[in-house]
Amino acid sequence: MSVKLNHRITGDGSPLILLHGLFGSLENLGGVARKLQNEWQIHALDQRNHGSSPHTDTMDYPSMAEDVVAYMDEQGIDKACLLGHSMGGKVAMQVALQAPERVEKIIVADIAPVSYKPRHDAILEGLKQIDLTNVRSRRDADVQMARFVDMEATRQFLLKNLERIPQPEQLEGGPVYRWRLNLKAIEACYANLASAPEAVAPFEGPVLFLKGADSAYIQEKHKDEILRLFPNAQLSIIDGTGHWLHAEKTDVFVELCRRFLEGRDTEGTLQAIPGPGEQ
């Protein structure tokens, strides 16, 4: 059963739906949205159990794709282009595989249509172990989180999910902050999120995979599965970037998206996928 997604609409033109990654929110692709909103009508979505969208115990790619299609129905969008990063890229792929008649083109940022080994155990444990009763600022939470996650930039990204509880809702002596995301459901459904999108037939429309050159999420061994599901896929690699390629080199990322959406050639067909080995 679909849920009604929180969203932000900016710009004018043909619809372009933006889908964030795991532990994120619609703000994560804000830089991309601002650079494209003069040419497309941007629909930035909070996916279920993230941001300000509803919490639900069910979290898998078919259900999340249903959320997107239901949003399109609500907005009167017959067909759209989709751009998704990481988990959002898998959701975009699932929408295209599940409802191909609703999809014009998709852009998949640094993820492949395959199952991955668990790689967020420390993050999940760190988020669970934060004692919100002793958090009076994000700095307090950061100190607790640092025991599990070394990189400060990653911690700051994760802690954007903390929101201050409105004063009338606070209990005397109780916590001041709470999680926006549904941490319990994300942990329970993590195996679903690490899995590959489901398909009964390939999506024949245009697909652009964008890979961070320093990221191991898209590898040469994924090529056959990519082409099986997306026979009209092409690949562009952004040098000097990792998994957060859209934030690390926003201008390059946006220009590749723009060229693809406008039907101009992008760099590189899906012939070889250079990059680091499996991490």
ChimeraX commands (.cxc) that place a marker at each C-alpha (Angstrom):
marker #1 position 0.00,0.00,0.00 radius 0.5
marker #1 position 1.43,3.36,-1.02 radius 0.5
marker #1 position 2.00,6.29,1.34 radius 0.5
marker #1 position 1.62,9.98,0.55 radius 0.5
marker #1 position 5.11,11.41,0.20 radius 0.5
marker #1 position 6.24,14.78,1.43 radius 0.5
marker #1 position 7.50,16.81,-1.50 radius 0.5
marker #1 position 8.80,20.13,-2.77 radius 0.5
marker #1 position 7.95,21.43,-6.24 radius 0.5
marker #1 position 10.07,24.13,-7.90 radius 0.5
marker #1 position 10.50,25.40,-11.43 radius 0.5
marker #1 position 8.53,25.03,-14.63 radius 0.5
marker #1 position 8.64,22.65,-17.55 radius 0.5
marker #1 position 8.52,18.89,-17.97 radius 0.5
marker #1 position 8.51,16.97,-14.66 radius 0.5
marker #1 position 11.76,15.65,-13.20 radius 0.5
marker #1 position 11.44,13.61,-10.00 radius 0.5
marker #1 position 14.40,13.55,-7.58 radius 0.5
marker #1 position 14.91,10.61,-5.21 radius 0.5
marker #1 position 17.44,10.78,-2.36 radius 0.5
marker #1 position 19.50,7.98,-0.85 radius 0.5
marker #1 position 19.41,6.04,2.41 radius 0.5
marker #1 position 19.35,8.17,5.59 radius 0.5
marker #1 position 18.71,11.25,3.42 radius 0.5
marker #1 position 15.89,13.62,2.56 radius 0.5
marker #1 position 14.75,15.81,-0.31 radius 0.5
marker #1 position 17.31,18.45,0.73 radius 0.5
marker #1 position 20.19,16.17,-0.33 radius 0.5
marker #1 position 19.67,16.89,-4.02 radius 0.5
marker #1 position 18.87,20.56,-3.43 radius 0.5
marker #1 position 21.94,21.81,-5.29 radius 0.5
marker #1 position 20.97,19.77,-8.33 radius 0.5
marker #1 position 17.37,20.97,-8.10 radius 0.5
marker #1 position 18.36,24.63,-8.00 radius 0.5
marker #1 position 20.50,24.29,-11.13 radius 0.5
marker #1 position 17.83,22.46,-13.14 radius 0.5
marker #1 position 14.63,24.18,-12.00 radius 0.5
marker #1 position 14.78,26.82,-14.73 radius 0.5
marker #1 position 14.40,24.09,-17.36 radius 0.5
marker #1 position 12.34,21.41,-15.62 radius 0.5
marker #1 position 9.64,21.29,-12.98 radius 0.5
marker #1 position 11.46,19.63,-10.10 radius 0.5
marker #1 position 9.58,17.26,-7.81 radius 0.5
marker #1 position 11.87,16.49,-4.86 radius 0.5
marker #1 position 10.46,13.72,-2.68 radius 0.5
marker #1 position 11.06,12.47,0.85 radius 0.5
marker #1 position 10.85,8.70,0.55 radius 0.5
marker #1 position 8.92,6.65,3.09 radius 0.5
marker #1 position 10.51,6.51,6.55 radius 0.5
marker #1 position 12.68,9.51,5.63 radius 0.5
marker #1 position 12.38,13.27,6.02 radius 0.5
marker #1 position 8.80,14.39,6.63 radius 0.5
marker #1 position 7.16,11.48,4.83 radius 0.5
marker #1 position 5.05,8.92,6.73 radius 0.5
marker #1 position 6.56,6.08,8.70 radius 0.5
marker #1 position 5.60,2.53,7.79 radius 0.5
marker #1 position 6.83,-0.93,8.74 radius 0.5
marker #1 position 7.08,-1.98,5.09 radius 0.5
marker #1 position 10.10,-0.84,3.11 radius 0.5
marker #1 position 11.08,-2.50,-0.15 radius 0.5
marker #1 position 11.61,-1.33,-3.69 radius 0.5
marker #1 position 8.24,-2.38,-5.15 radius 0.5
marker #1 position 6.45,-0.51,-2.33 radius 0.5
marker #1 position 8.64,2.55,-2.69 radius 0.5
marker #1 position 8.05,2.54,-6.44 radius 0.5
marker #1 position 4.32,2.45,-5.77 radius 0.5
marker #1 position 4.75,5.56,-3.61 radius 0.5
marker #1 position 6.31,7.40,-6.56 radius 0.5
marker #1 position 3.62,6.31,-9.01 radius 0.5
marker #1 position 0.92,7.31,-6.51 radius 0.5
marker #1 position 2.58,10.71,-6.19 radius 0.5
marker #1 position 2.56,11.07,-9.97 radius 0.5
marker #1 position -1.15,10.19,-10.02 radius 0.5
marker #1 position -1.85,12.77,-7.30 radius 0.5
marker #1 position 0.02,15.47,-9.24 radius 0.5
marker #1 position -1.56,14.54,-12.58 radius 0.5
marker #1 position 1.80,13.52,-14.06 radius 0.5
marker #1 position 1.35,10.99,-16.83 radius 0.5
marker #1 position 5.05,10.49,-17.59 radius 0.5
marker #1 position 8.23,11.84,-16.02 radius 0.5
marker #1 position 12.00,11.62,-15.95 radius 0.5
marker #1 position 13.51,10.30,-12.72 radius 0.5
marker #1 position 16.87,11.00,-11.09 radius 0.5
marker #1 position 17.89,8.96,-8.07 radius 0.5
marker #1 position 21.05,8.70,-5.98 radius 0.5
marker #1 position 22.07,5.42,-4.32 radius 0.5
marker #1 position 18.90,3.95,-2.76 radius 0.5
marker #1 position 16.96,6.55,-4.74 radius 0.5
marker #1 position 18.60,5.22,-7.89 radius 0.5
marker #1 position 17.27,1.76,-7.10 radius 0.5
marker #1 position 13.81,3.22,-6.56 radius 0.5
marker #1 position 14.05,5.00,-9.93 radius 0.5
marker #1 position 15.06,1.73,-11.58 radius 0.5
marker #1 position 12.18,-0.09,-9.87 radius 0.5
marker #1 position 9.66,2.49,-11.10 radius 0.5
marker #1 position 10.98,2.09,-14.64 radius 0.5
marker #1 position 10.83,-1.71,-14.43 radius 0.5
marker #1 position 7.46,-1.78,-12.68 radius 0.5
marker #1 position 5.63,0.99,-14.56 radius 0.5
marker #1 position 7.63,1.64,-17.75 radius 0.5
marker #1 position 4.75,3.49,-19.37 radius 0.5
marker #1 position 5.12,6.22,-16.72 radius 0.5
marker #1 position 8.84,6.83,-17.27 radius 0.5
marker #1 position 10.52,8.88,-19.97 radius 0.5
marker #1 position 14.17,8.54,-18.91 radius 0.5
marker #1 position 16.04,7.72,-15.72 radius 0.5
marker #1 position 19.35,8.89,-14.30 radius 0.5
marker #1 position 20.93,6.54,-11.76 radius 0.5
marker #1 position 23.68,8.05,-9.60 radius 0.5
marker #1 position 26.33,5.65,-8.32 radius 0.5
marker #1 position 24.38,2.45,-7.78 radius 0.5
marker #1 position 23.81,-0.71,-9.84 radius 0.5
marker #1 position 20.73,-2.98,-10.09 radius 0.5
marker #1 position 22.37,-5.65,-7.93 radius 0.5
marker #1 position 22.38,-6.83,-4.33 radius 0.5
marker #1 position 25.10,-5.45,-2.09 radius 0.5
marker #1 position 26.75,-6.77,1.03 radius 0.5
marker #1 position 25.77,-4.92,4.22 radius 0.5
marker #1 position 27.87,-1.76,4.51 radius 0.5
marker #1 position 25.95,0.39,6.98 radius 0.5
marker #1 position 26.26,-1.69,10.15 radius 0.5
marker #1 position 28.36,0.88,12.00 radius 0.5
marker #1 position 26.03,3.69,11.00 radius 0.5
marker #1 position 22.94,1.83,12.12 radius 0.5
marker #1 position 24.57,0.89,15.42 radius 0.5
marker #1 position 25.76,4.44,15.98 radius 0.5
marker #1 position 22.31,5.90,15.35 radius 0.5
marker #1 position 20.72,3.35,17.68 radius 0.5
marker #1 position 23.22,3.99,20.45 radius 0.5
marker #1 position 22.69,7.74,20.62 radius 0.5
marker #1 position 20.98,8.46,23.94 radius 0.5
marker #1 position 18.55,11.22,23.04 radius 0.5
marker #1 position 17.81,11.96,26.69 radius 0.5
marker #1 position 21.37,13.33,26.96 radius 0.5
marker #1 position 21.32,15.29,23.70 radius 0.5
marker #1 position 20.79,19.03,24.04 radius 0.5
marker #1 position 22.52,19.97,20.78 radius 0.5
marker #1 position 23.70,18.28,17.60 radius 0.5
marker #1 position 27.20,18.58,19.02 radius 0.5
marker #1 position 26.19,16.27,21.88 radius 0.5
marker #1 position 24.90,13.74,19.36 radius 0.5
marker #1 position 28.05,14.08,17.24 radius 0.5
marker #1 position 30.24,13.21,20.23 radius 0.5
marker #1 position 28.24,10.03,20.80 radius 0.5
marker #1 position 28.17,9.14,17.09 radius 0.5
marker #1 position 31.95,9.56,16.72 radius 0.5
marker #1 position 32.47,6.27,18.55 radius 0.5
marker #1 position 30.98,4.49,15.55 radius 0.5
marker #1 position 31.55,6.75,12.52 radius 0.5
marker #1 position 34.98,8.32,12.01 radius 0.5
marker #1 position 34.24,10.72,9.16 radius 0.5
marker #1 position 32.85,14.03,10.40 radius 0.5
marker #1 position 31.13,14.79,7.08 radius 0.5
marker #1 position 29.23,11.49,7.28 radius 0.5
marker #1 position 28.19,12.22,10.86 radius 0.5
marker #1 position 26.96,15.68,9.93 radius 0.5
marker #1 position 24.91,14.21,7.08 radius 0.5
marker #1 position 23.35,11.61,9.38 radius 0.5
marker #1 position 22.62,14.10,12.15 radius 0.5
marker #1 position 20.52,16.20,9.81 radius 0.5
marker #1 position 17.88,13.61,10.69 radius 0.5
marker #1 position 17.66,15.01,14.22 radius 0.5
marker #1 position 14.85,17.49,14.70 radius 0.5
marker #1 position 14.06,19.58,17.75 radius 0.5
marker #1 position 10.81,18.58,19.42 radius 0.5
marker #1 position 8.37,21.53,19.50 radius 0.5
marker #1 position 8.24,23.04,22.99 radius 0.5
marker #1 position 4.57,22.12,23.64 radius 0.5
marker #1 position 5.38,18.46,22.88 radius 0.5
marker #1 position 8.42,18.23,25.14 radius 0.5
marker #1 position 8.03,16.41,28.42 radius 0.5
marker #1 position 9.69,17.78,31.54 radius 0.5
marker #1 position 13.09,16.14,31.83 radius 0.5
marker #1 position 12.56,14.36,28.52 radius 0.5
marker #1 position 14.47,14.57,25.25 radius 0.5
marker #1 position 14.76,17.77,23.26 radius 0.5
marker #1 position 15.50,16.05,19.95 radius 0.5
marker #1 position 13.95,13.14,18.05 radius 0.5
marker #1 position 14.66,11.29,14.82 radius 0.5
marker #1 position 12.80,12.26,11.67 radius 0.5
marker #1 position 13.63,8.97,10.00 radius 0.5
marker #1 position 12.10,5.65,11.05 radius 0.5
marker #1 position 15.26,4.02,12.31 radius 0.5
marker #1 position 13.51,0.87,13.53 radius 0.5
marker #1 position 11.93,0.15,10.14 radius 0.5
marker #1 position 15.11,0.94,8.21 radius 0.5
marker #1 position 17.08,-1.52,10.33 radius 0.5
marker #1 position 14.38,-4.21,10.08 radius 0.5
marker #1 position 14.11,-3.79,6.29 radius 0.5
marker #1 position 17.79,-3.26,5.56 radius 0.5
marker #1 position 18.11,-6.55,3.67 radius 0.5
marker #1 position 15.38,-5.34,1.29 radius 0.5
marker #1 position 17.25,-2.09,0.70 radius 0.5
marker #1 position 20.51,-3.91,-0.04 radius 0.5
marker #1 position 18.77,-6.16,-2.58 radius 0.5
marker #1 position 18.38,-5.65,-6.31 radius 0.5
marker #1 position 15.30,-4.13,-7.94 radius 0.5
marker #1 position 12.69,-6.65,-9.08 radius 0.5
marker #1 position 11.88,-7.11,-12.77 radius 0.5
marker #1 position 9.81,-9.29,-15.08 radius 0.5
marker #1 position 11.00,-7.51,-18.22 radius 0.5
marker #1 position 13.69,-4.95,-19.09 radius 0.5
marker #1 position 13.11,-1.23,-19.35 radius 0.5
marker #1 position 13.75,-0.25,-22.95 radius 0.5
marker #1 position 13.95,3.52,-22.43 radius 0.5
marker #1 position 17.09,5.66,-22.11 radius 0.5
marker #1 position 19.07,5.27,-18.89 radius 0.5
marker #1 position 22.16,7.17,-17.77 radius 0.5
marker #1 position 24.34,5.69,-15.03 radius 0.5
marker #1 position 26.64,8.21,-13.37 radius 0.5
marker #1 position 29.61,6.75,-11.50 radius 0.5
marker #1 position 32.01,8.39,-9.10 radius 0.5
marker #1 position 35.47,7.41,-10.31 radius 0.5
marker #1 position 36.64,6.70,-6.76 radius 0.5
marker #1 position 33.51,4.74,-5.80 radius 0.5
marker #1 position 33.13,0.96,-5.98 radius 0.5
marker #1 position 29.34,0.89,-6.14 radius 0.5
marker #1 position 29.29,0.37,-9.93 radius 0.5
marker #1 position 31.81,-2.21,-11.14 radius 0.5
marker #1 position 32.70,-4.05,-14.34 radius 0.5
marker #1 position 31.11,-7.23,-12.95 radius 0.5
marker #1 position 27.74,-5.41,-12.87 radius 0.5
marker #1 position 27.77,-4.63,-16.59 radius 0.5
marker #1 position 25.87,-7.73,-17.76 radius 0.5
marker #1 position 23.06,-7.22,-15.26 radius 0.5
marker #1 position 22.80,-3.54,-16.09 radius 0.5
marker #1 position 22.44,-4.31,-19.80 radius 0.5
marker #1 position 20.01,-7.17,-19.16 radius 0.5
marker #1 position 17.62,-4.87,-17.35 radius 0.5
marker #1 position 18.45,-1.63,-19.16 radius 0.5
marker #1 position 19.60,-2.44,-22.72 radius 0.5
marker #1 position 19.71,1.26,-23.66 radius 0.5
marker #1 position 21.95,2.21,-20.73 radius 0.5
marker #1 position 24.99,4.42,-21.01 radius 0.5
marker #1 position 27.61,5.36,-18.46 radius 0.5
marker #1 position 29.46,8.55,-17.58 radius 0.5
marker #1 position 32.22,8.67,-14.98 radius 0.5
marker #1 position 32.99,11.78,-12.95 radius 0.5
marker #1 position 36.67,11.96,-12.04 radius 0.5
marker #1 position 37.71,12.95,-8.55 radius 0.5
marker #1 position 34.45,11.94,-6.92 radius 0.5
marker #1 position 33.21,9.15,-4.70 radius 0.5
marker #1 position 29.70,8.02,-3.84 radius 0.5
marker #1 position 28.57,11.62,-3.18 radius 0.5
marker #1 position 29.38,12.68,-6.74 radius 0.5
marker #1 position 26.39,15.05,-7.00 radius 0.5
marker #1 position 27.67,17.05,-4.03 radius 0.5
marker #1 position 31.39,16.80,-4.77 radius 0.5
marker #1 position 31.19,18.07,-8.36 radius 0.5
marker #1 position 27.69,19.49,-8.70 radius 0.5
marker #1 position 28.33,21.47,-11.89 radius 0.5
marker #1 position 29.76,18.48,-13.77 radius 0.5
marker #1 position 26.99,16.23,-12.46 radius 0.5
marker #1 position 24.27,18.70,-13.53 radius 0.5
marker #1 position 25.75,19.24,-16.98 radius 0.5
marker #1 position 25.79,15.48,-17.65 radius 0.5
marker #1 position 22.18,15.25,-16.47 radius 0.5
marker #1 position 21.18,18.22,-18.61 radius 0.5
marker #1 position 22.78,16.79,-21.77 radius 0.5
marker #1 position 21.08,13.44,-21.24 radius 0.5
marker #1 position 17.67,14.91,-20.47 radius 0.5
marker #1 position 17.87,17.16,-23.51 radius 0.5
marker #1 position 18.76,14.22,-25.76 radius 0.5
marker #1 position 22.32,15.33,-26.44 radius 0.5
marker #1 position 25.14,12.81,-26.39 radius 0.5
marker #1 position 26.79,12.04,-23.08 radius 0.5
marker #1 position 30.26,10.64,-22.62 radius 0.5
marker #1 position 30.68,6.92,-22.85 radius 0.5
marker #1 position 28.48,3.97,-23.72 radius 0.5
marker #1 position 28.38,1.00,-21.38 radius 0.5
marker #1 position 31.43,-0.83,-22.73 radius 0.5
marker #1 position 33.81,-0.90,-19.79 radius 0.5
marker #1 position 33.50,0.24,-16.19 radius 0.5
marker #1 position 36.90,1.28,-14.83 radius 0.5
marker #1 position 37.25,2.06,-11.19 radius 0.5
marker #1 position 38.46,0.74,-7.82 radius 0.5
marker #1 position 37.97,-2.86,-6.83 radius 0.5
marker #1 position 35.32,-4.10,-4.46 radius 0.5
marker #1 position 35.47,-2.41,-1.08 radius 0.5
marker link #1:1,2 radius 0.2
marker link #1:2,3 radius 0.2
marker link #1:3,4 radius 0.2
marker link #1:4,5 radius 0.2
marker link #1:5,6 radius 0.2
marker link #1:6,7 radius 0.2
marker link #1:7,8 radius 0.2
marker link #1:8,9 radius 0.2
marker link #1:9,10 radius 0.2
marker link #1:10,11 radius 0.2
marker link #1:11,12 radius 0.2
marker link #1:12,13 radius 0.2
marker link #1:13,14 radius 0.2
marker link #1:14,15 radius 0.2
marker link #1:15,16 radius 0.2
marker link #1:16,17 radius 0.2
marker link #1:17,18 radius 0.2
marker link #1:18,19 radius 0.2
marker link #1:19,20 radius 0.2
marker link #1:20,21 radius 0.2
marker link #1:21,22 radius 0.2
marker link #1:22,23 radius 0.2
marker link #1:23,24 radius 0.2
marker link #1:24,25 radius 0.2
marker link #1:25,26 radius 0.2
marker link #1:26,27 radius 0.2
marker link #1:27,28 radius 0.2
marker link #1:28,29 radius 0.2
marker link #1:29,30 radius 0.2
marker link #1:30,31 radius 0.2
marker link #1:31,32 radius 0.2
marker link #1:32,33 radius 0.2
marker link #1:33,34 radius 0.2
marker link #1:34,35 radius 0.2
marker link #1:35,36 radius 0.2
marker link #1:36,37 radius 0.2
marker link #1:37,38 radius 0.2
marker link #1:38,39 radius 0.2
marker link #1:39,40 radius 0.2
marker link #1:40,41 radius 0.2
marker link #1:41,42 radius 0.2
marker link #1:42,43 radius 0.2
marker link #1:43,44 radius 0.2
marker link #1:44,45 radius 0.2
marker link #1:45,46 radius 0.2
marker link #1:46,47 radius 0.2
marker link #1:47,48 radius 0.2
marker link #1:48,49 radius 0.2
marker link #1:49,50 radius 0.2
marker link #1:50,51 radius 0.2
marker link #1:51,52 radius 0.2
marker link #1:52,53 radius 0.2
marker link #1:53,54 radius 0.2
marker link #1:54,55 radius 0.2
marker link #1:55,56 radius 0.2
marker link #1:56,57 radius 0.2
marker link #1:57,58 radius 0.2
marker link #1:58,59 radius 0.2
marker link #1:59,60 radius 0.2
marker link #1:60,61 radius 0.2
marker link #1:61,62 radius 0.2
marker link #1:62,63 radius 0.2
marker link #1:63,64 radius 0.2
marker link #1:64,65 radius 0.2
marker link #1:65,66 radius 0.2
marker link #1:66,67 radius 0.2
marker link #1:67,68 radius 0.2
marker link #1:68,69 radius 0.2
marker link #1:69,70 radius 0.2
marker link #1:70,71 radius 0.2
marker link #1:71,72 radius 0.2
marker link #1:72,73 radius 0.2
marker link #1:73,74 radius 0.2
marker link #1:74,75 radius 0.2
marker link #1:75,76 radius 0.2
marker link #1:76,77 radius 0.2
marker link #1:77,78 radius 0.2
marker link #1:78,79 radius 0.2
marker link #1:79,80 radius 0.2
marker link #1:80,81 radius 0.2
marker link #1:81,82 radius 0.2
marker link #1:82,83 radius 0.2
marker link #1:83,84 radius 0.2
marker link #1:84,85 radius 0.2
marker link #1:85,86 radius 0.2
marker link #1:86,87 radius 0.2
marker link #1:87,88 radius 0.2
marker link #1:88,89 radius 0.2
marker link #1:89,90 radius 0.2
marker link #1:90,91 radius 0.2
marker link #1:91,92 radius 0.2
marker link #1:92,93 radius 0.2
marker link #1:93,94 radius 0.2
marker link #1:94,95 radius 0.2
marker link #1:95,96 radius 0.2
marker link #1:96,97 radius 0.2
marker link #1:97,98 radius 0.2
marker link #1:98,99 radius 0.2
marker link #1:99,100 radius 0.2
marker link #1:100,101 radius 0.2
marker link #1:101,102 radius 0.2
marker link #1:102,103 radius 0.2
marker link #1:103,104 radius 0.2
marker link #1:104,105 radius 0.2
marker link #1:105,106 radius 0.2
marker link #1:106,107 radius 0.2
marker link #1:107,108 radius 0.2
marker link #1:108,109 radius 0.2
marker link #1:109,110 radius 0.2
marker link #1:110,111 radius 0.2
marker link #1:111,112 radius 0.2
marker link #1:112,113 radius 0.2
marker link #1:113,114 radius 0.2
marker link #1:114,115 radius 0.2
marker link #1:115,116 radius 0.2
marker link #1:116,117 radius 0.2
marker link #1:117,118 radius 0.2
marker link #1:118,119 radius 0.2
marker link #1:119,120 radius 0.2
marker link #1:120,121 radius 0.2
marker link #1:121,122 radius 0.2
marker link #1:122,123 radius 0.2
marker link #1:123,124 radius 0.2
marker link #1:124,125 radius 0.2
marker link #1:125,126 radius 0.2
marker link #1:126,127 radius 0.2
marker link #1:127,128 radius 0.2
marker link #1:128,129 radius 0.2
marker link #1:129,130 radius 0.2
marker link #1:130,131 radius 0.2
marker link #1:131,132 radius 0.2
marker link #1:132,133 radius 0.2
marker link #1:133,134 radius 0.2
marker link #1:134,135 radius 0.2
marker link #1:135,136 radius 0.2
marker link #1:136,137 radius 0.2
marker link #1:137,138 radius 0.2
marker link #1:138,139 radius 0.2
marker link #1:139,140 radius 0.2
marker link #1:140,141 radius 0.2
marker link #1:141,142 radius 0.2
marker link #1:142,143 radius 0.2
marker link #1:143,144 radius 0.2
marker link #1:144,145 radius 0.2
marker link #1:145,146 radius 0.2
marker link #1:146,147 radius 0.2
marker link #1:147,148 radius 0.2
marker link #1:148,149 radius 0.2
marker link #1:149,150 radius 0.2
marker link #1:150,151 radius 0.2
marker link #1:151,152 radius 0.2
marker link #1:152,153 radius 0.2
marker link #1:153,154 radius 0.2
marker link #1:154,155 radius 0.2
marker link #1:155,156 radius 0.2
marker link #1:156,157 radius 0.2
marker link #1:157,158 radius 0.2
marker link #1:158,159 radius 0.2
marker link #1:159,160 radius 0.2
marker link #1:160,161 radius 0.2
marker link #1:161,162 radius 0.2
marker link #1:162,163 radius 0.2
marker link #1:163,164 radius 0.2
marker link #1:164,165 radius 0.2
marker link #1:165,166 radius 0.2
marker link #1:166,167 radius 0.2
marker link #1:167,168 radius 0.2
marker link #1:168,169 radius 0.2
marker link #1:169,170 radius 0.2
marker link #1:170,171 radius 0.2
marker link #1:171,172 radius 0.2
marker link #1:172,173 radius 0.2
marker link #1:173,174 radius 0.2
marker link #1:174,175 radius 0.2
marker link #1:175,176 radius 0.2
marker link #1:176,177 radius 0.2
marker link #1:177,178 radius 0.2
marker link #1:178,179 radius 0.2
marker link #1:179,180 radius 0.2
marker link #1:180,181 radius 0.2
marker link #1:181,182 radius 0.2
marker link #1:182,183 radius 0.2
marker link #1:183,184 radius 0.2
marker link #1:184,185 radius 0.2
marker link #1:185,186 radius 0.2
marker link #1:186,187 radius 0.2
marker link #1:187,188 radius 0.2
marker link #1:188,189 radius 0.2
marker link #1:189,190 radius 0.2
marker link #1:190,191 radius 0.2
marker link #1:191,192 radius 0.2
marker link #1:192,193 radius 0.2
marker link #1:193,194 radius 0.2
marker link #1:194,195 radius 0.2
marker link #1:195,196 radius 0.2
marker link #1:196,197 radius 0.2
marker link #1:197,198 radius 0.2
marker link #1:198,199 radius 0.2
marker link #1:199,200 radius 0.2
marker link #1:200,201 radius 0.2
marker link #1:201,202 radius 0.2
marker link #1:202,203 radius 0.2
marker link #1:203,204 radius 0.2
marker link #1:204,205 radius 0.2
marker link #1:205,206 radius 0.2
marker link #1:206,207 radius 0.2
marker link #1:207,208 radius 0.2
marker link #1:208,209 radius 0.2
marker link #1:209,210 radius 0.2
marker link #1:210,211 radius 0.2
marker link #1:211,212 radius 0.2
marker link #1:212,213 radius 0.2
marker link #1:213,214 radius 0.2
marker link #1:214,215 radius 0.2
marker link #1:215,216 radius 0.2
marker link #1:216,217 radius 0.2
marker link #1:217,218 radius 0.2
marker link #1:218,219 radius 0.2
marker link #1:219,220 radius 0.2
marker link #1:220,221 radius 0.2
marker link #1:221,222 radius 0.2
marker link #1:222,223 radius 0.2
marker link #1:223,224 radius 0.2
marker link #1:224,225 radius 0.2
marker link #1:225,226 radius 0.2
marker link #1:226,227 radius 0.2
marker link #1:227,228 radius 0.2
marker link #1:228,229 radius 0.2
marker link #1:229,230 radius 0.2
marker link #1:230,231 radius 0.2
marker link #1:231,232 radius 0.2
marker link #1:232,233 radius 0.2
marker link #1:233,234 radius 0.2
marker link #1:234,235 radius 0.2
marker link #1:235,236 radius 0.2
marker link #1:236,237 radius 0.2
marker link #1:237,238 radius 0.2
marker link #1:238,239 radius 0.2
marker link #1:239,240 radius 0.2
marker link #1:240,241 radius 0.2
marker link #1:241,242 radius 0.2
marker link #1:242,243 radius 0.2
marker link #1:243,244 radius 0.2
marker link #1:244,245 radius 0.2
marker link #1:245,246 radius 0.2
marker link #1:246,247 radius 0.2
marker link #1:247,248 radius 0.2
marker link #1:248,249 radius 0.2
marker link #1:249,250 radius 0.2
marker link #1:250,251 radius 0.2
marker link #1:251,252 radius 0.2
marker link #1:252,253 radius 0.2
marker link #1:253,254 radius 0.2
marker link #1:254,255 radius 0.2
marker link #1:255,256 radius 0.2
marker link #1:256,257 radius 0.2
marker link #1:257,258 radius 0.2
marker link #1:258,259 radius 0.2
marker link #1:259,260 radius 0.2
marker link #1:260,261 radius 0.2
marker link #1:261,262 radius 0.2
marker link #1:262,263 radius 0.2
marker link #1:263,264 radius 0.2
marker link #1:264,265 radius 0.2
marker link #1:265,266 radius 0.2
marker link #1:266,267 radius 0.2
marker link #1:267,268 radius 0.2
marker link #1:268,269 radius 0.2
marker link #1:269,270 radius 0.2
marker link #1:270,271 radius 0.2
marker link #1:271,272 radius 0.2
marker link #1:272,273 radius 0.2
marker link #1:273,274 radius 0.2
marker link #1:274,275 radius 0.2
marker link #1:275,276 radius 0.2
marker link #1:276,277 radius 0.2
marker link #1:277,278 radius 0.2
marker link #1:278,279 radius 0.2
view
